[in-house]
Amino acid sequence: MDEARARDVLTAAGLGSGPGPGAGSTREPVLLALGENAVFAVGELVVKVGREAGLLARAERELAVAGWFAESGIAAVRAAEPVPRLVDGHPVTLWHRLPDAVRPAGPEDLAALLREVHALPAPPFDLPARDLLGGVERWLRLAGDTVDPADAAYLRARRDAYAEEVAGLTPHLPRGPVHGDALPRNVHVGPDGPVLVDLETVSADLREHDLVVMALSLDRYGLPAGSYEAFVRAYGWDVRAWEGCAVLRGARETASCAWVSQHAPANPKALAEFHRRVNSLRDGDRELRWHPF
């Protein structure tokens, strides 16, 4: 799904260009992100358009999580509609637009919110396990012939090996609710403080899932050591002390490599980054810098 297709879905949903709140103004959707979803600002709303109908159940769960967080007092993005729409084969969810950020989110902001989420009991609905590797096949399918079949086969084999290892891990922390994609980019700091966004990967699983992300950011994405140390201080524990850290990190690297592949057919930079990532995995280079995408 490219931007043009996502805009067609917005129009079909009645959320395309139209009258704005001011006299003589128009409401033109502004693309905020194009990844797993196309995310648009539309007036006072943020609208997420999913890539395919198969993501409808995930969209339903994300909205349920948003309601649960609101009831539990977790500072997080709030849904504008309680259920998703399915428009031309694409799940569409509507969210209240957050005020402009007053500053970038830092590791301490993320750690504080994670501590609150990790303290929650189970919700009144079922949360799945964190299926970290479950998207690999879909992302490679979307990449199609753009990626070398040998690279795709390598990632599938790596996925299968890590899935077995992850299933056998013994956690250090109690299992329970996790955000699932715990990065500062998924925290928005507005006038009222930090809030969590992108709730689609909220799961019930090893709390370590939320902590290994920042450890990987330190090793792969250029996170300064001081920033990682600030995250550890604010959370209260360093996941690198856990014997399962390397396994969970390897699984996430596998998923992150495959995730980029879905953008390769339409974006040469994504294809170059995919090659960079898969080659570093093949070579066993654990510190080659990856570029956020």
BELSUL-V766755 format. One record per backbone hydrogen bond with DSSP energy under -1.0 kcal/mol. NH is the residue of the N-H (numbers start at 1). CO is the residue of the C=O. If there is no record, write none. Layout:
# BELSUL-V766755
{{NH CO} {NH CO}}
This chain:
# BELSUL-V766755
{{6 2} {7 3} {8 4} {9 5} {10 6} {11 7} {12 8} {13 9} {14 11} {15 10} {20 25} {25 22} {27 18} {30 41} {32 39} {33 39} {35 37} {38 49} {39 33} {40 47} {41 30} {42 45} {45 42} {46 95} {47 40} {48 93} {49 38} {50 91} {55 52} {56 53} {59 55} {60 56} {61 57} {62 58} {63 59} {64 60} {65 61} {66 62} {67 63} {68 64} {69 65} {70 66} {71 67} {72 68} {74 69} {77 196} {80 94} {81 94} {85 92} {87 90} {90 87} {92 85} {93 48} {95 46} {96 78} {97 44} {102 189} {110 106} {111 107} {112 108} {113 109} {114 110} {115 111} {116 112} {117 113} {118 114} {120 117} {131 129} {132 130} {134 131} {136 133} {139 135} {140 136} {141 137} {142 138} {143 139} {144 140} {146 143} {152 148} {153 149} {154 150} {155 151} {156 152} {157 153} {158 154} {159 155} {160 156} {161 157} {162 158} {163 159} {164 160} {165 161} {166 162} {167 163} {169 166} {176 205} {178 203} {183 181} {186 183} {187 184} {188 195} {190 193} {193 190} {195 188} {196 75} {197 186} {202 199} {203 178} {204 128} {205 176} {209 206} {210 207} {212 208} {215 211} {216 212} {217 213} {218 214} {219 215} {220 216} {221 217} {223 217} {228 224} {229 225} {230 226} {231 227} {232 228} {233 229} {234 230} {235 231} {236 232} {241 238} {242 239} {245 242} {248 244} {249 245} {250 246} {251 247} {252 248} {253 249} {254 250} {255 251} {256 252} {257 253} {258 254} {259 255} {260 256} {263 260} {264 261} {267 263} {271 267} {272 268} {273 269} {274 270} {275 271} {276 272} {277 273} {278 274} {279 275} {280 276} {281 277} {282 278} {283 279} {285 280} {290 220}}
